[in-house]
């Protein structure tokens, strides 16, 4: 047995669950590993909305620096946090089998989004979620809610919010059980690119790259890759009000996307389908539709 691989991970309970999950997946490949916890910029600055500290790699940059230095062998990310353009010398070795990609409504008092009182405070870190919440219920008041899942739940229980919205994948991975937790349909709220999947990032010249790449899930890699292509083509990033989701049903791909302003009044929402062998055409056509309808101008305004 050779030296242990070093897995870089953020330190939250959810991030460590994800790192340990990958650790277990590596064992059947004959690869032993240990986990090194790394604090990222997104973890350190908790009193400012994510969009205001924006930019590339809020939750990945520090891990990427260690990868390039050779101090860690692989980094485990929530794929939705990974910028569409990686640092030179790095590659997504694989994408895990995707968990539930949807968003989840959570509350201690209210059974669903429709039952919230007027001007209900809904906690979320995401401009994408805030925009779609306002589109669904114009009288909701989405407020920035930073920190790990436990901190967010504490603030919800304390009464700072009537409800919060988290990724279903995180809720399920941590085994959370609130009185009310309701997955939001893909028609109600389009997820972030790659939501529900894990991305394993490595150096392009790592000697075990091909071995770790055996963890790649072809279906998830296809769908998440197309979502990332869509975001890249529009020049969007992790911290803009843009949602996109692709799923394969039989031999046909279905792609739905939304771009808008946080007020929920201005948005473009479209979906399209195509045979699997015309995947790139599907992306190009939907990007063209969004651009024709003013998506670039909306994104520029959203980032002012």
KOLGULUM-670481 format. One record per atom (N, C-alpha, C): residue in three letters; x, y, z. Coordinates in pm, whole numbers, plus 50000, padded with zeros to 5 digits. Example, Ala and Ser with C-alpha at 12.3 -4.5 7.8 and 13.67 -1.06 7.14 Angstrom:
ALA513194943150780 ALA512304955050780 ALA513204967050780 SER512854977550708 SER513674989450714 SER512905000350787 
//
This chain:
UNK500854988050000 UNK500005000050000 UNK500895012550000 UNK500605021749907 UNK501395033949898 UNK500965044050003 UNK501535055949990 UNK501195066750084 UNK499715070350069 UNK499155075550177 UNK497735079450174 UNK497535092050090 UNK496445092250016 UNK496035104449948 UNK495545114350052 UNK495755127150028 UNK495255137550117 UNK494075144350049 UNK492915143450113 UNK491695149750062 UNK491515163150129 UNK491415173650052 UNK491125186950107 UNK489635189250114 UNK489155194650226 UNK487725196850245 UNK487505209150332 UNK486405215850310 UNK485965225950405 UNK485555218850535 UNK485395226750642 UNK485245220750773 UNK483835219050826 UNK482835222750748 UNK481465221450798 UNK481075206750808 UNK480015204050884 UNK479535190350899 UNK479185184450762 UNK478535192350677 UNK478145187550545 UNK479375184950457 UNK480335194250458 UNK481535192450376 UNK482305180050419 UNK482385177850549 UNK483095166050599 UNK482335153250567 UNK481005153750568 UNK480215142050523 UNK480605138750379 UNK480695149150297 UNK481005147150156 UNK482415141450137 UNK483375146850214 UNK484755141950204 UNK484845127350249 UNK484155123950358 UNK484175109950406 UNK483485100650308 UNK482445105750242 UNK481745097850141 UNK482715094150028 UNK483485103949982 UNK484475101449877 UNK485565092049928 UNK485945093950052 UNK486955085250115 UNK486525070650107 UNK485245068150136 UNK484725054450130 UNK484675049249986 UNK484355058049891 UNK484285053949750 UNK485675050349696 UNK486715056549753 UNK488085053949706 UNK488605040349753 UNK488085035549864 UNK488625023149923 UNK488535011149829 UNK487395008849761 UNK487344997349669 UNK488334998449553 UNK488835010549527 UNK489845012549422 UNK491255009949476 UNK491335006249605 UNK492615003749668 UNK493335016449711 UNK492575027449727 UNK493165040349761 UNK492765044449902 UNK493725044849992 UNK493485049650128 UNK493715064750132 UNK493055071550224 UNK493165086250226 UNK492965091650367 UNK493375104150384 UNK493105111650506 UNK492555125150465 UNK491855131750557 UNK491185144450525 UNK491905156050592 UNK492155166450516 UNK492725178850570 UNK491685189850558 UNK491355196050669 UNK490335206650671 UNK490975220050634 UNK490305227250545 UNK490795240150496 UNK489665250350504 UNK489965262150559 UNK488965272950562 UNK489075281250436 UNK487945283650370 UNK487925291750249 UNK487405305750282 UNK487555314750187 UNK487055328450205 UNK485565328450237 UNK484805319850169 UNK483365319150193 UNK483025314450333 UNK483945306850397 UNK483715302250534 UNK484095312650637 UNK485045321350601 UNK485585330850699 UNK484725343450712 UNK484135347850601 UNK483355360350602 UNK481875356650606 UNK481285357550725 UNK479915352750744 UNK478895363950766 UNK479375376350776 UNK478455387250808 UNK478115395750686 UNK478455390750567 UNK478195398050443 UNK477525388450345 UNK476465392750273 UNK475865384050172 UNK476905379250071 UNK476765366750027 UNK477745360849937 UNK477985369449813 UNK476905374749756 UNK477035382349632 UNK477935394549650 UNK478005399949771 UNK478805412049795 UNK480295409149811 UNK480625396649845 UNK482045393149850 UNK482425385049728 UNK481435383649636 UNK481455375849514 UNK482785372649451 UNK482775371149322 UNK483985367449255 UNK484145352449248 UNK485225348349185 UNK485425334249154 UNK485985326549273 UNK485435314849295 UNK486055305449388 UNK485935308849535 UNK484785314149577 UNK484605317449718 UNK484845305549810 UNK484435293749763 UNK484555281749846 UNK485585271749792 UNK486365276049693 UNK487305266649632 UNK488745271649624 UNK488955284649626 UNK490265290449594 UNK491385284949683 UNK491165284949815 UNK492215280449907 UNK492575265649883 UNK491555257749853 UNK491785243649824 UNK492585242149694 UNK492285250549595 UNK493005249749468 UNK494475253549484 UNK494755263349569 UNK496145267249596 UNK496925255349651 UNK496315248049746 UNK496975236449805 UNK497135225149705 UNK496165223649614 UNK496295213649509 UNK497515216649421 UNK497615229149379 UNK498705232949290 UNK500065231749358 UNK500105233949489 UNK501365232449565 UNK501705217849591 UNK500735208949569 UNK500965194849597 UNK500775191149743 UNK500165200249821 UNK499975197449964 UNK498745188749990 UNK497805188949896 UNK496695179449900 UNK496615172849762 UNK496015160849757 UNK495935153449630 UNK494625155749557 UNK493565157549632 UNK492265160249570 UNK491435168949661 UNK490555176549602 UNK489625185049678 UNK488205180649645 UNK487395179249749 UNK485995175449731 UNK485135187949746 UNK484365190949643 UNK483515202849644 UNK482055198949619 UNK481125207049671 UNK479785207049614 UNK479945212949474 UNK479545205649373 UNK479825209949236 UNK479235223749205 UNK478135227049271 UNK477515240149245 UNK478425251849287 UNK479405249249373 UNK480325259749417 UNK481555261149329 UNK481725251949234 UNK482955251649154 UNK482815260849033 UNK483675270949021 UNK483625279848903 UNK483705271748773 UNK483085277048667 UNK483055269548541 UNK484425269148474 UNK485295278648505 UNK486655278548451 UNK487635276048565 UNK488325264848559 UNK489245260948666 UNK490605267548647 UNK491375267948756 UNK492745273048748 UNK493575264248655 UNK494505270448583 UNK495375262748494 UNK496145252348574 UNK496165240148522 UNK496855229248591 UNK495935220448673 UNK494655224348682 UNK493675216648758 UNK492565211348668 UNK491925200548712 UNK490875194448632 UNK489835188248725 UNK488595187648679 UNK487585179848751 UNK487825165248715 UNK488375157948808 UNK488685143848783 UNK487425135748762 UNK486395139148836 UNK485135131848823 UNK483995139448890 UNK482805135448851 UNK481565140648911 UNK480825128648970 UNK480425129949095 UNK479765118649163 UNK478345116649113 UNK477815104949142 UNK476395102549115 UNK475595113249189 UNK474705119749118 UNK474005131349173 UNK472935127149272 UNK472895134049386 UNK471785132349480 UNK470625141149433 UNK469605142449516 UNK468435150749481 UNK468895164949445 UNK468635169649323 UNK469125182849282 UNK468245194449324 UNK467075191649382 UNK466095202249408 UNK466465210649531 UNK465755221749544 UNK465825229949665 UNK464725225549760 UNK464925228549890 UNK463985223849992 UNK463525235350081 UNK462235236450099 UNK461615246050191 UNK461605239650330 UNK462125247050431 UNK462145241950568 UNK461545252150665 UNK460715247250755 UNK460095256150854 UNK459665248150976 UNK459635254951090 UNK459115248751211 UNK457615251351227 UNK457075261251154 UNK455675265451176 UNK454775264051053 UNK455365265350934 UNK454545266650814 UNK454785254750721 UNK453705248050676 UNK453865235650600 UNK454425237250459 UNK454275249050401 UNK454795251050265 UNK454905265950234 UNK455445268950119 UNK455675282750078 UNK454365290550071 UNK453325283950023 UNK452035290750007 UNK451405294750141 UNK451745287650246 UNK451115290350377 UNK451825301250457 UNK452935306350408 UNK453665316850480 UNK452815329450491 UNK452925336750601 UNK452195349350614 UNK452785360050523 UNK452055370750494 UNK452615381650414 UNK453905386950476 UNK454845390350392 UNK456155396050431 UNK456965386250517 UNK456755373450496 UNK457525363350569 UNK459005364550537 UNK459825363050640 UNK461275363450623 UNK461765349350587 UNK462385348250470 UNK462875335350422 UNK464395336350406 UNK465135328150479 UNK466585328750477 UNK467175320650363 UNK468115326750292 UNK468815319750185 UNK470135326850157 UNK471155319250116 UNK472435325350079 UNK472455329349932 UNK471425325449858 UNK471515325349713 UNK470635335849646 UNK471215343849557 UNK470435353149476 UNK469465345549385 UNK469895334049336 UNK469025325749251 UNK467755321749325 UNK467925317149449 UNK466745313249526 UNK465885325349562 UNK466535336349601 UNK465785348449637 UNK464955353249519 UNK465525353249401 UNK464825357549280 UNK463595348849253 UNK463765335749266 UNK462645326849237 UNK461595327049348 UNK462025329249472 UNK461045330849581 UNK460145342849554 UNK460765354049513 UNK459975366249485 UNK459065364249364 UNK459515356249269 UNK458675353449152 UNK457465344849191 UNK457665335849287 UNK456565327249333 UNK455625334349430 UNK456215342049520 UNK455455349449622 UNK456055363449633 UNK455425373049568 UNK455985386649564 UNK456065392849703 UNK455265387849798 UNK455235394049931 UNK456205387650030 UNK457015377949984 UNK458025372550076 UNK459195382150087 UNK459975380550192 UNK461135389250217 UNK462385380550230 UNK463005376950117 UNK464215368850126 UNK465355376750191 UNK465995370550291 UNK467075377050364 UNK468315368250362 UNK469485374550362 UNK470735367050358 UNK470915358750485 UNK471235346150465 UNK471455336950577 UNK472735329150549 UNK473825332950616 UNK475125326950594 UNK475455316950703 UNK476525309450680 UNK476995299850780 UNK476655285550743 UNK477135276150824 UNK476865262150794 UNK475405258650824 UNK475025246550786 UNK473615242550798 UNK473145243450942 UNK473985239251037 UNK473565239651178 UNK473275254051223 UNK474125263251183 UNK473935277451220 UNK472645282751158 UNK472345278851036 UNK471125283450970 UNK469885278051041 UNK469965265351081 UNK468815259251151 UNK468605265751288 UNK469705269051356 UNK469585275751486 UNK468855289051471 UNK469195296651369 UNK468545309551349 UNK467075307951310 UNK466775297451235 UNK465375294651201 UNK464585291151327 UNK465155282551411 UNK464465278351533 UNK464295290051630 UNK465265299151629 UNK465225310851717 UNK464165320851675 UNK463665319551551 UNK462625328451505 UNK463105340151420 UNK464385339651377 UNK464885350151289 UNK464225349651152 UNK463725337951116 UNK463085335850986 UNK461845327251005 UNK460885329050914 UNK459715320150913 UNK460045307050842 UNK460975307850748 UNK461385295950673 UNK462775298350615 UNK463435287650575 UNK464695288950503 UNK464645279350384 UNK465525281550288 UNK465625272550173 UNK467055267450165 UNK467185254150161 UNK468485247550148 UNK468415237750031 UNK469565232749990 UNK469595222249889 UNK469075209149950 UNK468195202349878 UNK467685189449927 UNK468805179649956 UNK469855179849874 UNK470955170349892 UNK471575171750030 UNK471805184050075 UNK472385186150207 UNK471445181850318 UNK470165184850301 UNK469145180850400 UNK469135165750415 UNK469195158650304 UNK469125144050306 UNK470435137950357 UNK471575143750316 UNK472855138250361 UNK473035139350512 UNK472495150150569 UNK472645152250713 UNK471495146050793 UNK470525140350723 UNK469415133850792 UNK468555143450872 UNK468375155550823 UNK467585165550896 UNK466105161650897 UNK465445164751008 UNK464015161951020 UNK463335173451090 UNK462855183051013 UNK462095194351068 UNK460615191151057 UNK459775198151134 UNK458335195651121 UNK457855197050977 UNK458425206650905 UNK458035208650766 UNK459285210150679 UNK459475200750590 UNK460545201950491 UNK460005196350359 UNK459875205350263 UNK459155202250139 UNK460065205050019 UNK460395194849940 UNK461155197449818 UNK460335206349725 UNK460995216149665 UNK460355224949567 UNK460535218749429 UNK459465217949353 UNK459555211449222 UNK460475219249129 UNK460955212549025 UNK461815219248927 UNK461075230248853 UNK459745229248848 UNK458945239848787 UNK458885252048878 UNK458865249749010 UNK458815260849105 UNK460165267749119 UNK461215259949134 UNK462535265749158 UNK463615257649086 UNK464235263848987 UNK465285257248910 UNK466585257848990 UNK467245246449007 UNK468445245949091 UNK469645253149028 UNK470705253849107 UNK471985258749060 UNK472665248048976 UNK473535252348884 UNK474295242548805 UNK475005232648897 UNK474895219948864 UNK475615209748941 UNK475055206549077 UNK473935212449115 UNK473425210449251 UNK473115195749275 UNK473555190749390 UNK473325176849427 UNK474495167649395 UNK475425172349311 UNK476585164149274 UNK477835169149345 UNK478795160249361 UNK480095163849415 UNK481115164049300 UNK482005173749304 UNK483075174449206 UNK484405171949275 UNK485195162949221 UNK486525160049276 UNK487565166549184 UNK488305175949239 UNK489275183649163 UNK490695178649195 UNK491525177549089 UNK492905172749105 UNK493825180349011 UNK495125178349029 UNK496095183448933 UNK496035174948806 UNK496235181448691 UNK496155174048564 UNK497255163548553 UNK498375165648624 UNK499505156348613 UNK499615146848732 UNK498545145848811 UNK498615137048929 UNK498705122448883 UNK499625114748939 UNK499815100848892 UNK498595091848912 UNK497705095449004 UNK496525087049030 UNK495235092948971 UNK495395102848884 UNK494215109448825 UNK493285099348758 UNK493835090748674 UNK492995081348600 UNK492305071348693 UNK492975068048803 UNK492365058648898 UNK491185065148970 UNK491385077449017 UNK490295084649085 UNK489155087448988 UNK489485089748861 UNK488455092748760 UNK487475081248740 UNK487815069448790 UNK486885058148781 UNK485625060248864 UNK485655070048956 UNK484465073249036 UNK483445081448956 UNK483805085548835 UNK482925094148757 UNK481615087148724 UNK480505094348742 UNK479185089248705 UNK478815095448570 UNK478725087448464 UNK478535093148330 UNK477265101448316 UNK476165096948376 UNK474905104348366 UNK475025117948434 UNK475545118048556 UNK475685130848628 UNK476675140048558 UNK477785134148511 UNK478805142148442 UNK478235148648316 UNK477415141148243 UNK476785146548122 UNK475875158248157 UNK474935155948250 UNK473935166248281 UNK474585178448346 UNK475455176248443 UNK476115187348511 UNK477055194848416 UNK477705187348327 UNK478585193748230 UNK477825203148137 UNK476645199048094 UNK475825207648009 UNK475345220048084 UNK475015218348212 UNK474635229848294 UNK475785239748305 UNK476995234648326 UNK478175243248337 UNK478475249948203 UNK478255242848092 UNK478425248947960 UNK477475260647940 UNK476245259047986 UNK475235269647973 UNK475665282048051 UNK476105280048175 UNK476525291348259 UNK477765298048198 UNK478695289948151 UNK479915295548090 UNK479555304147968 UNK478635299347886 UNK478255306447763 UNK477595319847793 UNK476905320647908 UNK476255333247945 UNK477165342048030 UNK478345336848065 UNK479275344748147 UNK478815346148290 UNK477985336848334 UNK477505337248473 UNK478485330348566 UNK478155330048694 UNK479005323548793 UNK478165317548903 UNK478835314349014 UNK478155307849126 UNK477245317449202 UNK477525330649195 UNK476825340149281 UNK475975350149201 UNK475275345049099 UNK474365353449022 UNK472985346749019 UNK471925354648995 UNK470575348848992 UNK470325341148862 UNK470925329248855 UNK470835320848736 UNK470665306448782 UNK469635299848733 UNK469425285748763 UNK469395277848634 UNK469915265748637 UNK469865257048518 UNK469895242548562 UNK469095234448497 UNK469045220348534 UNK468805211948409 UNK469545200948399 UNK469395191548288 UNK469115177848344 UNK468165170848283 UNK467945156948321 UNK467745148648195 UNK468125136148203 UNK467985126848092 UNK466795117848119 UNK465835118148028 UNK464645109748042 UNK464575100847919 UNK464855087947940 UNK464965079047825 UNK466185083047744 UNK465965086347617 UNK467075090647532 UNK466995105547501 UNK466185112847579 UNK466035127147554 UNK466515135347675 UNK467185146147644 UNK467625155547746 UNK466595166547760 UNK466305170147884 UNK465425181547911 UNK466235191947988 UNK466225204147938 UNK467005214847999 UNK466065226348031 UNK466135231248155 UNK465345242948193 UNK466275252848262 UNK466005265648241 UNK466895275848296 UNK466115288448327 UNK466685296548416 UNK466095309348453 UNK467215319348482 UNK467025331548438 UNK467925342748467 UNK467035354448504 UNK467365361748609 UNK466505372848646 UNK467145382248746 UNK466375392048786 UNK466795401248891 UNK466195396849023 UNK466835400549132 UNK466445395549264 UNK465035399849303 UNK464525410649243 UNK463165414949279 UNK462095405249230 UNK462465395449146 UNK461515385549098 UNK460545390548993 UNK460675403048954 UNK459755408848855 UNK460285407248713 UNK461605407548699 UNK462235406448568 UNK462995393248561 UNK462545384348474 UNK463265371748456 UNK462905365448322 UNK463815356948277 UNK463605348748157 UNK463625334248204 UNK462605326948168 UNK462505312948210 UNK462095304648089 UNK462925294948053 UNK462685286947933 UNK463055272447959 UNK462505263547879 UNK463005249847880 UNK462935244247738 UNK463775234147713 UNK463845228147580 UNK464275213647594 UNK464015205747492 UNK464425191747491 UNK465135188647360 UNK465925178047363 UNK466635173547243 UNK467105159247265 UNK467345151747159 UNK467925138347175 UNK469305139347241 UNK469685128947309 UNK470955128847381 UNK472155131747290 UNK472075127047166 UNK473215128947076 UNK473285143047017 UNK472345151747060 UNK472405165747016 UNK472495174947138 UNK473265170347237 UNK473355177447365 UNK473905191647349 UNK475005193147274 UNK475605206347260 UNK474695215747181 UNK473965210247088 UNK473005218347012 UNK471905223547104 UNK471485215147198 UNK470485219247296 UNK470965231147377 UNK472205230447426 UNK472775241447504 UNK472865254047418 UNK473425252647298 UNK473615264347211 UNK472295271147178 UNK471275263147150 UNK469975268847116 UNK469355276247234 UNK469475270347354 UNK468875276947470 UNK469655289647507 UNK470975289047495 UNK471785301047518 UNK471385312047421 UNK471205308347293 UNK470805318047191 UNK469465324447226 UNK468515316147270 UNK467195321347310 UNK467325331347425 UNK468115327747525 UNK468305336547641 UNK468965349647601 UNK469965348847516 UNK470645361047472 UNK469695370047392 UNK468895363947306 UNK467935371647227 UNK466925378947317 UNK466605372847431 UNK465605378547521 UNK466215387947625 UNK467545390347615 UNK468155400447702 UNK468825395247826 UNK469225382447827 UNK469825376547947 UNK471135383347986 UNK471955387047888 UNK473245393147920 UNK473055406647990 UNK472055414047944 UNK471765427048006 UNK471235425148148 UNK470405415048168 UNK469865412048301 UNK470995408148396 UNK471905399448350 UNK473015395248434 UNK473945406948468 UNK474175415648369 UNK475015427448395 UNK474375436348500 UNK473065438048491 UNK472345446448589 UNK472355439948726 UNK472235426548730 UNK472195419248857 UNK473515420248932 UNK474615422348857 UNK475935422548921 UNK476425436648952 UNK475575446748928 UNK475955460448961 UNK476075462549112 
//
